[in-house]
């Protein structure tokens, strides 16, 4: 057996590897003074729940319910509570990857899987791996379901897949993976999957959330998915594979060493996860997070085999491939940490909108009194988070009011939800928020609020009290 830094007797390095996993998980704390798109949406939803409002019934929320519940664990606060929670989540995901690989092969593969998962949840596009929205939050239920399927704990495999479905509907592919792994003993898997869904449906029906859930999550979600522009699939897949070349190569080696049903199970896991990435034909970087767990687990096997087989050459090859994402994304953590230590705003163009939201919130907080409310035109939930305020009515961003999804409303004014949006604008005109922030009109004048007849009289009751580079701030007379 060849010896090296990643040798088979990895037991002697457990403390070092554990420290590396924890260190990688905690690196996201460099983003302590930043909010990323999507995580701010769920934080703002959690703030509304803290204030006694229910999603779907009292405020528009087009995501599954457990996304907001995750952020409710920290009361909807940003900063250190958010980053510590996310670091713990990465640690939990890494532990699950460790258990799957260790129980399938050896402890060497287990530690490699934990380390690689923490690494790739750190060194990739920040907009994909830093915000824990639906795609990232599915990782733990995904891994937990597969671990239970591997252990033949059929009921719990289904339960975790069902929990995942209440985070991201793409968990249906996790369910399919579990069914393949335990086939033909799958009835208990389906029963476990149904259990959390039935509980959620009962709660939704009893609290009046069910109708809003169907409209906002499913009707709006399907219209959004059906109208999304396609992407260059080959280019997006090649980009992801290039930055994750170490686990792609490792997975190829790992699959070659498997035999019979074990190989087909692993192949099915990878194939079904990749199929979930393809849904909608958009290939957004965060969608690849569903492919990450199987590639990490199988890739850890291949890298362990390569190190045992080729010794130092295998170690050097793996290290070189890992240098690509490290060199590309690592320096940003250094600059963010330096900015944090100096207590200055991040010098980063990607953070421009977040900085603008802080300025807007500062203006609003200076004038606000207890009980005041806020409405933000545009998709700027970060303003709610920084101001710690809630809307007066059901609507709190412009997507359901213009019918134009946030991923394109800076460049397009073509609605996908025109008739329903007009009805929603009439409902907004009957609300009376204390402050109105227009965070879209300066960026896309074609979607400015005053262009809609239903809102002109409503806006006439407000005076302009402030302006930032991207936003206009109004106060009710």
DOSE-168653 format. One record per atom (N, C-alpha, C): residue in one letter; x, y, z. Coordinates in steps of 0.001 Angstrom, whole numbers, plus 500000, padded with zeros to 6 digits. Layout:
<recs>
aXYZ/...
</recs>
This chain:
<recs>
x500843498805500000/x500000500000500000/x500878501244500000/x500623502154499060/x501415503369498945/x501023504352500038/x502080504984500638/x501819505946501695/x501929507362501156/x501173508294501735/x501229509682501310/x500348510529502194/x500241511854501898/x499415512748502722/x497975512287502824/x497458511681501746/x496085511164501786/x496151509639501799/x496842509085502723/x497071507652502726/x495871506901503268/x495930505583503089/x494797504754503496/x494616504745505008/x495735504841505768/x495588504873507229/x495264506296507676/x494185506824507122/x493781508214507357/x493330508437508797/x493173507344509530/x492756507464510925/x493717508338511728/x495005508301511352/x495995509084512093/x495847510572511865/x495050510964510895/x494885512378510565/x493452512862510817/x492713512154511629/x491312512516511837/x491150513915512418/x491975514276513375/x491836515588513985/x492098516699512974/x493128516506512155/x493434517511511146/x492290517633510139/x491765516516509680/x490682516538508705/x489420517162509301/x489142516839510551/x487982517434511217/x488145518952511290/x489327519407511650/x489575520848511718/x489436521495510345/x489852520799509288/x489741521343507936/x488277521473507518/x487470520468507841/x486040520529507504/x485380521690508236/x485650521819509538/x485063522900510322/x485554524254509812/x486842524343509493/x487383525595508979/x486740526009507666/x486550525062506773/x485895525368505498/x484452525802505715/x483754525112506626/x482368525478506898/x482272526895507448/x483244527279508274/x483201528598508909/x483689529721508002/x484289529389506867/x484767530436505959/x483633531321505451/x482428530788505399/x481313531609504919/x481006532753505879/x481599532706507060/x481424533835507979/x482098535095507443/x482960534959506430/x483523536145505782/x482427536985505132/x481273536370504850/x480135537069504253/x479183537615505320/x479690537793506538/x478826538162507655/x478124539503507427/x478730540411506678/x478132541721506455/x477430541825505103/x477195540681504467/x476528540665503164/x475268539820503226/x474295540182502396/x473133539336502150/x473083539023500663/x472807537773500355/x472728537354498963/x471275537146498559/x471044537279497268/x469694537077496736/x469185535694497115/x467953535612497453/x467216534418497879/x467283534230499388/x468485534279500002/x468482534137501454/x467782535326502103/x467896536511501501/x467205537671502065/x465687537525501969/x465218536849500919/x463782536622500754/x463232535777501901/x463954534723502236/x463486533828503299/x463663534452504679/x464705535260504850/x464865535992506100/x463702536957506316/x463335537682505247/x462219538620505354/x460913537886505649/x460741536701505073/x459556535897505377/x459550535480506844/x460725535090507358/x460811534702508762/x460465535866509688/x460881537082509322/x460545538256510129/x459029538438510197/x458353538187509082/x456896538315509093/x456250537251509973/x456798536043509952/x456258534987510807/x456461535340512273/x457637535897512606/x457911536341513976/x456850537353514426/x456371538151513473/x455370539169513787/x453934538642513678/x453770537327513659/x452443536730513736/x451735536536512412/x452445536720511303/x451821536537509989/x452178535168509432/x451245534568508689/x451462533241508131/x451692533328506623/x452664532562506116/x452887532575504668/x451677532044503921/x451549532479502672/x450460532098501770/x449137532752502150/x448825532825503434/x447560533436503865/x447707534943504081/x448724535332504842/x448897536743505202/x449913537466504337/x450814536732503733/x451774537370502821/x452161536395501719/x452462536965500569/x452815536185499381/x454171535530499605/x454217534218499358/x455466533477499534/x455459532324498539/x456274532439497506/x456195531468496414/x457202530324496537/x457625530023497765/x458543528912498003/x457908527940498990/x458368526675499022/x457838525724500000/x458082526195501439/x457295525726502381/x457262526336503719/x458530526192504546/x459250525077504416/x460397524871505297/x461571525789504980/x461563526433503825/x462621527407503532/x462553528566504523/x461340529047504792/x461186530136505770/x461418529638507188/x461020528401507475/x461182527861508830/x462664527759509192/x463506527437508232/x464947527371508487/x465448528704509038/x465044529803508409/x465496531120508850/x464745531601510090/x463614530974510368/x462902531290511601/x463695530822512821/x464582529844512633/x465415529344513732/x466280530450514334/x466584531487513539/x467398532598514049/x466583533889514084/x465257533757514030/x464390534922514142/x464469535864512966/x465006535403511822/x465106536258510646/x466241537265510707/x467207537063511591/x468319538005511710/x469431537649510729/x470056538676510182/x471219538485509330/x472478538564510193/x473637538717509569/x474878538855510315/x475366537538510890/x475898537582512111/x476496536394512710/x475512535248512920/x474274535503513397/x473356534361513541/x473163533594512234/x473059534327511125/x472853533689509823/x474059532865509418/x475251533439509514/x476441532727509041/x476799531544509933/x476569531667511230/x476819530531512119/x475846529394511807/x474580529726511594/x473592528706511234/x473994527993509942/x474411528753508936/x474814528147507669/x476060527281507832/x476989527713508683/x478197526911508925/x477832525577509577/x476896525619510518/x476436524377511140/x475771523467510121/x475042524073509186/x474380523275508149/x475409522566507280/x476468523286506889/x477533522667506098/x478174521523506884/x478375521735508181/x478930520678509010/x478039519447509050/x476728519660509165/x475787518528509180/x475794517787507852/x475823518525506744/x475857517905505423/x477137517101505239/x478258517639505701/x479536516939505576/x479532515651506396/x478925515705507578/x478848514492508406/x478028513409507717/x476919513790507087/x476095512806506381/x476839512203505196/x477573513046504453/x478378512523503345/x479431511549503872/x480021511887505007/x481003510999505647/x480372509647505964/x479168509655506542/x478527508399506930/x478213507526505714/x477717508141504643/x477378507349503456/x478624506691502887/x479689507477502692/x480904506930502085/x481608505945503018/x481630506230504300/x482305505334505244/x481601504000505333/x480275504015505407/x479546502761505538/x479548501951504248/x479728502634503121/x479770501920501844/x481160501371501561/x482190502123501916/x483560501699501630/x484390501681502917/x485244502690503120/x486077502725504317/x486058504138504904/x486736504299506040/x486774505615506662/x487549506625505825/x488474506163505007/x489205507076504125/x488239507791503183/x487367507024502545/x486374507625501651/x485435508544502423/x485116508160503662/x484225508999504456/x484808510375504720/x486060510427505155/x486684511720505423/x486880512532504144/x487204511859503059/x487337512575501786/x486005513180501367/x484910512445501530/x483593512961501159/x483234514186501992/x483480514123503306/x483184515266504172/x484007516483503775/x485293516268503522/x486179517369503169/x485808517977501822/x485516517131500848/x485184517631499507/x483858518393499508/x482879517924500275/x481604518634500309/x481773520017500933/x482496520092502045/x482750521399502660/x483554522299501730/x484479521714500981/x485306522488500047/x484462523095498939/x483618522296498305/x482855522788497154/x481629523600497555/x481251523551498828/x480233524481499310/x480857525802499755/x482160525912499556/x482887527139499886/x483479527786498638/x484141526979497816/x484862527525496670/x484111527243495367/x483112528049495154/x482377528061493886/x481702529418493813/x480876529642492818/x480213530932492661/x479462531293493936/x479772532437494558/x479129532779495835/x477606532803495769/x477047533286494663/x475589533351494547/x474961531964494556/x475753530928494276/x475230529564494261/x475408528867495599/x476538529091496294/x476838528293497488/x476707529052498804/x476686530381498794/x476577531104500058/x475129531196500535/x474169531625499703/x472784531690500198/x472175530300500326/x471614530008501473/x470950528727501667/x469466528883501370/x469166528827500072/x467784528838499613/x467365527394499324/x466347527219498505/x465747525890498328/x466741524846497839/x467619525206496903/x468530524212496340/x469580523771497349/x470155524731498087/x471166524384499087/x470548523686500298/x469363524132500696/x468726523539501871/x468276522097501637/x468206521688500387/x467810520305500093/x468949519326500355/x470183519798500488/x471339518906500566/x471242517959501756/x470910518479502939/x470848517612504127/x469741516566504022/x468474516937503697/x467460515886503511/x467834514895502405/x468463515389501348/x468911514528500243/x469873513460500766/x470922513890501460/x471908512948501979/x471305512036503043/x470446512591503899/x469826511788504954/x468944510689504357/x468202511029503301/x467340510034502660/x468162508909502040/x469241509263501356/x470080508247500719/x470784507390501771/x471234507999502868/x471860507222503940/x470868506207504512/x469631506629504722/x468619505701505238/x468315504594504229/x468273504939502947/x468049503919501929/x469198502915501913/x470407503405502072/x471578502521502102/x471519501576503294/x470994502062504408/x470865501242505607/x469611500376505603/x468822500493504529/x467541499784504397/x466544500235505456/x466663501466505895/x465670502062506793/x464627502741505904/x463707501939505391/x462844502360504291/x461923503508504673/x461287503411505834/x460339504447506236/x461039505794506366/x462204505815507008/x462904507079507222/x463492507639505943/x463837506771505016/x464283507266503709/x463170508081503056/x461945507559503125/x460812508293502570/x460500509560503330/x460614509508504675/x460339510694505483/x461294511824505108/x462578511531504983/x463543512581504641/x463319513116503230/x462918512240502315/x462587512733500974/x461361513640501031/x460384513311501898/x459206514160502061/x459534515490502690/x460437515478503689/x460900516737504274/x461574517587503205/x462364516939502365/x463011517662501276/x462012518278500317/x460900517613500090/x459876518133499186/x459251519408499731/x459220519553501058/x458708520772501676/x459751521888501687/x460933521584501154/x461979522575500944/x462126522892499470/x462129521863498654/x462323521999497211/x461597520846496546/x460702521159495629/x459905520105494985/x460766519143494166/x462020519518493882/x462914518614493167/x463332517426494022/x462888517397495273/x463150516229496110/x462446514993495572/x461568515172494603/x460934514014493973/x461994513115493331/x463115513721492902/x464215512933492336/x464989512214493443/x465002512767494641/x465584512071495788/x464741510851496124/x463420511025496100/x462518509892496323/x462773508797495290/x462910509186494022/x463163508201492965/x464464507448493216/x465491508144493687/x466762507494494007/x466575506453495098/x465837506817496142/x465600505875497241/x464835504650496758/x463875504856495894/x463095503728495367/x464001502779494588/x464883503333493760/x465811502500492996/x466723501718493937/x467185502368494990/x468136501714495886/x467520500578496697/x466231500669496988/x465618499637497841/x464693498705497059/x464561498934495767/x463636498133494948/x463911496641495157/x462838495823495315/x461409496119495161/x460706496486496471/x461427496634497570/x460797496949498862/x460607498456498992/x459565498980498341/x459454500435498259/x458177501005498867/x457244500175499312/x455986500701499839/x456205501566501069/x457108501137501954/x457379501931503148/x458036503265502797/x458801503292501709/x459413504549501264/x458323505543500881/x457354505074500108/x456251505958499709/x455431506399500925/x455239505464501865/x454496505825503074/x455221506892503880/x456540506743504017/x457317507746504728/x457295509086504013/x457350509065502688/x457314510300501908/x455991511035502122/x454905510292502192/x453582510907502332/x453367511522503709/x454030510977504748/x453749511406506124/x453968512907506335/x455147513480506049/x455304514922506281/x454423515774505375/x454100515259504189/x453234516023503292/x451812516082503830/x451333514979504390/x449986514969504963/x449913515879506191/x450958515879506999/x450986516770508168/x450960518226507724/x451781518548506717/x451828519924506210/x450483520328505608/x449824519398504877/x448530519702504277/x447476519951505360/x447525519162506427/x446569519350507518/x446767520700508193/x448019521075508424/x448311522374509031/x447869523500508101/x448165523339506803/x447769524357505839/x446265524530505749/x445534523414505781/x444079523498505733/x443492524115506987/x444058523776508144/x443519524278509412/x443794525764509615/x444855526269509016/x445245527674509236/x444878528587508068/x444274528033507026/x443888528856505893/x445016529155504929/x446094528383504989/x447233528629504098/x447166527826502807/x446299526815502761/x446348525857501659/x446084526504500294/x445040527324500196/x444711527941498910/x445840528825498403/x446422529634499298/x447527530483498905/x448745529685498501/x448988528572499195/x450110527702498854/x449961527180497429/x448781526715497061/x448573526178495720/x448747527261494654/x448271528460494955/x448385529541493972/x449823530036493853/x450461530270494989/x451753530948494979/x452906530004494655/x452919528809495227/x454021527888495000/x453845527133493685/x452618526652493428/x452422525790492276/x451986526558491030/x450937527354491128/x450482528056489924/x451530529051489430/x452009529918490336/x453041530879489962/x454335530158489569/x454698529129490331/x455933528405490044/x455929527750488687/x454799527159488299/x454719526506486989/x454743527531485858/x454079528673486059/x454135529714485034/x455548530263484893/x456224530428486006/x457593530914485989/x458507529925485262/x458375528636485613/x459226527617484983/x458929527499483497/x457642527603483130/x457268527465481732/x457698528628480868/x457949529782481479/x458326530957480694/x459811531269480778/x460563530467481526/x461983530762481715/x462752530560480418/x463640531496480077/x464437531331478872/x465429530195479029/x465632529430477975/x466588528337478008/x468014528856478093/x468929527986478478/x470328528368478607/x471173527471477715/x472399527862477500/x473347527035476759/x473775525888477669/x473077524760477534/x473279523649478459/x474715523141478419/x475265522986477234/x476613522427477110/x477622523327477817/x477493524643477624/x478426525576478245/x478300525565479762/x477061525576480268/x476846525597481716/x477371524303482364/x477109523174481727/x477590521890482271/x479109521839482243/x479697522328481150/x481159522338481044/x481778523240482105/x481153524396482375/x481659525298483415/x481659524599484767/x480539523966485089/x480442523293486383/x481451522155486469/x481538521349485423/x482460520215485431/x483909520674485529/x484231521822484919/x485595522323484993/x485998522683486405/x485131523382487125/x485450523746488497/x485361522564489456/x484655521527489051/x484507520338489896/x485216519127489260/x486282519408488525/x486967518356487775/x487495517247488682/x487878517581489901/x488432516560490797/x487396515487491117/x486158515895491411/x485157514882491747/x484575514236490494/x484606514945489353/x484173514316488099/x485126513174487751/x486436513463487821/x487422512414487552/x487323511304488594/x487136511699489851/x487018510701490900/x485803509813490717/x484681510392490272/x483469509603490064/x483658508588488940/x484355508988487886/x484616508054486784/x485450506869487255/x486479507161488064/x487312506085488593/x486511505231489571/x485740505895490421/x484966505162491408/x483945504227490798/x483263504688489747/x482254503844489108/x482883502628488427/x484069502815487887/x484739501688487226/x485036500565488200/x485283500908489446/x485630499895490430/x484442499183491049/x483232499683490796/x482029499049491356/x481537497931490443/x480780497046491011/x480289495902490241/x478793495680490504/x478113495163489503/x476738494715489650/x475771495799490087/x474928495450491053/x473868496352491497/x474428497606492165/x475578497491492805/x476160498661493444/x476477499743492410/x477048499332491301/x477363500319490254/x476094500942489710/x475062500135489471/x473819500675488898/x473107501604489877/x473184501301491149/x472578502201492132/x473265503566492124/x474584503562492118/x475325504819492111/x475083505589490820/x475054504862489703/x474766505510488414/x473369506125488414/x472403505408488983/x471038505929489035/x470975507186489896/x471700507199491003/x471731508376491870/x472274509597491116/x473375509391490403/x473962510499489640/x473023510927488519/x472455509964487799/x471601510287486647/x470336511028487080/x469694510561488128/x468467511221488588/x468761512623489125/x469878512774489791/x470254514104490286/x470569515044489133/x471225514536488116/x471506515366486937/x470214515723486208/x469271514804486167/x467982515083485537/x467278516236486242/x467404516326487552/x466781517436488281/x467417518765487893/x468713518747487578/x469394519967487122/x468814520429485787/x468437519471484954/x467952519782483603/x466522520306483577/x465762520096484643/x464361520527484663/x464290522041484470/x463481522471483530/x463345523892483246/x464309524410482207/x465326523623481850/x466265523985480780/x466973525311481066/x467279525594482344/x467943526858482677/x469386526652483132/x469665525542483793/x471025525189484213/x471680526319485015/x470905526904485927/x471438527917486836/x472458527248487753/x473575527914488080/x474612527266488901/x474101526639490187/x473140527284490855/x472667526710492123/x471895525412491909/x471351525183490702/x470640523935490442/x471574522729490541/x472862522943490257/x473818521839490289/x474084521348491709/x473577522063492712/x473765521602494084/x473080520262494336/x472083519917493534/x471459518605493714/x472337517493493148/x473202517848492205/x474131516862491646/x475354516694492536/x475621517677493390/x476841517652494198/x476931516452495141/x475875516091495911/x476019514955496842/x476456513647496194/x475797513178495110/x476283511915494547/x477682512014493955/x478005513149493338/x479332513300492764/x480402513338493853/x480088513939494991/x481028513969496108/x481264512561496645/x480187511835496891/x480309510505497494/x481049509552496564/x480625509479495309/x481280508577494362/x482688509077494049/x482845510408493959/x484163510964493693/x485148510678494798/x484681510657496047/x485589510340497154/x486128508916497017/x485299508013496546/x485755506640496321/x486840506608495247/x486601507308494145/x487576507304493059/x488895507930493454/x488853509034494207/x490094509680494625/x490867508799495606/x490155508115496509/x490824507211497435/x491495506063496677/x490806505532495683/x491379504458494861/x492603504965494109/x492515506165493562/x493635506729492794/x494861506918493673/x494657507401494895/x495792507610495798/x496427506281496178/x495605505283496447/x496151503967496786/x496879503339495610/x496348503576494410/x496913502919493228/x498139503633492694/x498101504961492665/x499170505722492006/x500057506485492985/x499729506444494268/x500587507066495250/x500698508566495087/x501955509055495070/x502202510492495015/x501614511118493766/x501663510424492642/x501103510987491405/x499601511239491548/x498889510318492196/x497469510506492398/x497173511684493304/x497993511852494338/x497807512975495251/x498030514307494550/x499090514376493749/x499412515619493047/x498319515967492039/x497821514958491316/x496773515209490326/x495507515746490994/x495124515142492117/x493937515618492835/x494140517036493352/x495334517322493886/x495611518654494416/x495572519705493317/x496110519388492152/x496108520338491029/x494678520656490594/x493839519644490515/x492449519869490112/x491696520704491147/x492015520531492420/x491364521322493464/x491862522763493495/x493054522988492935/x493593524350492903/x492758525278492016/x492092524733491018/x491324525568490084/x490247526369490817/x489312525722491536/x488320526521492276/x488939527303493429/x490005526762494041/x490626527465495167/x491228528795494721/x491944528782493609/x492567530006493101/x491517530980492581/x490470530454491957/x489443531320491377/x488604531994492460/x488220531276493508/x487261531812494474/x487869532099495845/x489059531594496121/x489660531794497420/x490006533233497761/x490626534012496840/x491028535381497193/x489888536262497692/x488672536013497243/x487554536836497686/x487349536725499196/x487583535544499759/x487433535387501202/x488456536234501954/x489652536375501389/x490673537192502028/x490276538667502019/x489776539151500884/x489398540566500807/x488179540859501674/x487223539931501722/x486052540137502576/x486441540142504051/x487343539237504421/x487795539204505811/x488513540504506174/x489339540995505253/x490034542263505503/x489037543407505666/x488000543428504823/x486973544465504945/x486231544349506274/x485951543102506698/x485264542901507969/x486101543432509131/x487406543142509105/x488285543584510187/x488407545106510231/x488301545737509064/x488396547194508993/x487038547875509168/x485980547061509320/x484610547578509472/x484232548497508314/x484578548098507106/x484225548885505936/x483385548049504978/x482630548726504106/x481763548027503162/x482604547236502160/x482116546076501755/x482871545260500805/x483102545996499482/x484316545907498991/x484656546531497706/x484427545496496603/x483153545347496245/x482787544243495358/x481544544658494574/x481618544594493259/x480472545014492443/x479251544137492688/x479478542858493025/x478350541961493295/x477564542390494529/x478175543209495383/x477515543634496613/x476872544999496495/x476846545571495281/x476345546941495119/x474886547074495550/x474048546129495166/x472634546224495521/x472436546011497019/x473227545152497609/x473131544940499048/x473532546209499810/x474563546887499341/x474975548143499978/x473879549200499840/x473231549230498673/x472137550180498478/x470995549894499447/x470704548619499670/x469632548253500607/x469952548730502021/x471204548656502428/x471592549139503748/x471335550641503872/x471667551387502820/x471462552837502865/x469976553175502952/x469173552459502162/x467725552682502202/x467180552385503593/x467589551248504148/x467091550859505471/x467498551871506542/x468682552438506406/x469120553453507376/x468207554678507344/x467835555098506135/x466935556257506008/x465580555938506641/x465049554759506374/x463731554381506883/x463756554248508400/x464809553621508935/x464874553391510383/x464930554703511167/x465595555700510610/x465702556982511300/x464327557609511516/x463436557431510540/x462121558068510608/x461028557171511178/x461266555868511204/x460203554924511571/x459876554972513054/x458606554700513342/x458120554575514702/x457552553172514894/x457420552719516135/x456847551383516359/x455492551238515666/x455305550133514973/x454055549880514274/x454034550336512842/x455069551076512394/x455117551505510999/x455367550305510091/x454914550415508844/x455053549324507885/x455785549809506634/x456163548857505798/x457018549139504646/x456570548311503453/x456608548928502281/x456412548178501038/x457553548520500087/x458116547494499456/x459239547687498534/x458814547243497140/x458840548183496202/x458539547879494796/x459826547398494140/x459781546215493550/x460959545540493038/x461144544259493831/x462243543587493599/x462557542402494396/x463746542761495284/x463441543367496439/x464475543860497345/x464162543442498784/x464047542151499043/x463726541719500411/x464801542086501424/x466028542374500943/x467086542772501868/x466735544056502619/x465918544932502001/x465510546163502682/x464679545822503920/x463779544857503795/x462969544431504954/x463861543871506066/x464882543098505664/x465757542470506661/x466549543530507418/x467130544476506694/x467946545504507348/x467091546481508160/x465873546744507690/x464985547659508421/x464215546952509529/x464149545600509489/x463381544804510442/x461929545283510473/x461339545465509269/x459952545911509149/x459183544945508270/x457860545026508335/x457001544139507567/x456030544977506745/x455417544380505714/x454458545127504894/x453117545278505587/x452297546157505012/x450953546382505567/x449963545366505025/x450175544909503805/x449244543973503192/x449914542661502826/x449316541976501873/x449788540657501489/x451038540717500623/x451179541778499836/x452259541831498851/x453428542653499372/x454626542198499079/x455822542876499585/x456950542930498564/x456687542522497352/x457609542762496243/x456782542847494975/x457399543235493869/x456617543561492671/x456348542376491764/x456908541213492019/x456709540083491101/x455238539744490890/x454458539521491950/x453035539204491731/x452217540417491298/x452832541615491287/x452117542838490925/x452371543249489480/x453524542894488951/x453826543155487532/x453683541889486696/x453788540729487340/x453777539466486613/x455107539141485981/x456136539952486277/x457465539745485699/x458371539166486779/x458907537960486603/x459774537361487629/x461044538165487859/x461585538037489046/x462736538844489452/x463993538520488656/x464089537317488096/x465316536970487384/x465436537664486036/x464389538403485646/x464466539102484355/x463889540508484394/x463388540968485555/x462690542251485550/x463614543465485468/x464915543264485515/x465819544392485300/x466028544681483814/x465704543707482973/x465934543879481534/x464683543681480692/x463619543124481273/x462407542815480515/x461184543352481259/x460137543629480510/x458870544042481117/x457728543154480651/x458056541987480120/x457052541065479592/x456504540200480724/x455203540332481060/x454652539565482187/x454347538124481813/x454383537258482793/x453960535868482610/x452674535611483386/x452164536636484052/x451053536491484993/x450212537761484937/x449827538201483712/x449267539534483501/x447922539731484212/x446972538819484006/x445631539018484567/x445663538998486090/x446332538028486663/x446421537954488115/x447170539130488706/x448175539631487983/x448947540768488483/x448073542013488592/x447170542232487637/x446278543401487686/x445374543338488913/x444864542157489235/x444034542002490428/x444853542251491695/x446092541803491691/x446949542019492850/x447264543497493051/x447405544249491966/x447670545685492102/x446481546400492736/x445274545960492403/x444091546548493035/x444096546293494536/x444545545082494918/x444624544773496350/x445690545628497026/x446815545834496344/x447873546673496919/x447384548103497145/x446561548604496239/x446078549988496352/x445207550205497583/x444746549119498211/x443935549243499424/x444785549120500685/x446092548936500537/x446973548869501697/x447521550263501990/x448046550457503206/x448520551781503615/x449861551681504346/x450906551220503661/x452214551170504325/x452710552572504665/x453466552676505739/x454014553977506129/x455072554447505142/x455911553515504703/x456996553848503775/x456864552993502513/x457184553584501393/x457252552874500114/x458635553100499535/x459297552039499176/x460607552121498531/x460474551592497116/x460810552419496141/x460828551988494745/x462251551555494425/x462480550259494438/x463803549727494145/x463927549167492756/x462974549503491879/x462991548974490518/x462892550053489453/x462122551115489720/x461845552119488701/x463090552768488119/x464119553002488934/x465349553607488428/x466157552622487590/x465978551333487852/x466743550309487137/x466044549862485860/x464721549871485860/x463941549524484664/x462693550404484639/x462787551605484043/x461655552548484048/x460367551976483476/x460472550953482620/x459262550367482034/x458415549650483088/x459022549323484229/x458274548665485311/x458122549569486531/x458292550863486347/x458085551795487454/x456637551733487928/x456408551869489207/x455069551707489778/x454076552706489203/x454529553945488922/x453591554971488442/x453084554707487034/x453641553739486345/x453162553405485001/x451878552580485040/x451489552105486208/x450288551276486331/x449126552135486823/x448037552215486045/x446906553093486405/x446341552802487788/x446327551524488191/x445742551155489483/x446509551766490665/x447766552160490438/x448612552590491544/x448892554092491559/x448467554820490532/x448826556243490469/x448207557037491616/x446935556844491874/x446288557554492970/x446882557142494312/x447180555870494453/x447776555342495685/x449139555999495934/x449978556074494907/x451292556693495052/x451188558195495316/x450075558799494897/x449901560230495115/x449812560605496577/x449595559642497428/x449510559918498859/x450843559862499564/x451934559796498812/x453267559668499400/x454183560787498916/x455091561206499760/x456086562223499422/x457468561586499354/x458261562031498402/x459640561563498278/x460468562149499418/x461122561288500194/x461911561768501334/x463388561413501212/x463749560590500232/x465147560203500106/x465411559489498805/x466678559443498442/x467061558793497193/x468469558225497340/x468664557018496851/x469994556419496773/x470296556154495301/x471398555489495045/x471762555236493655/x470777554358492914/x470049553496493631/x469155552547492983/x467712552652493452/x467429553473494442/x466105553437495065/x465560554841495356/x464227554927495348/x463519556123495782/x462738555770497041/x462755556655498031/x462128556371499324/x460997557371499539/x459803556858499806/x458618557691500008/x458053557460501403/x457379558484501922/x456689558375503207/x455244558845503025/x454300558165503670/x452893558531503558/x452650559880504202/x451848560698503527/x451529562002504077/x450696561868505346/
</recs>
